[in-house]
């Protein structure tokens, strides 16, 4: 492998790492948004504690599925130029 190939691979890795950091930042911002009267992460951890105590993780899967759908529709509306 020559120097140019190594530099190209390094640039690709940097770009991937930058994208991962951007996605993490976007998730953290979304997770910390106000939803109703509480922040999403507050609701998540409250539901998580309830699920843990009941040993019922189906509740967590349901929470994550709904959160994913909300994020999907929020992105879709931004792409289509709709407001929040």
PyMOL commands that set and color helices and strands:
alter all, ss='L'
color gray80, all
select helices_A, chain A and resi 3-31+40-54+58-79
alter helices_A, ss='H'
color red, helices_A
select strands_A, chain A and resi 34-35+38-39
alter strands_A, ss='S'
color yellow, strands_A
deselect
rebuild
show_as cartoon
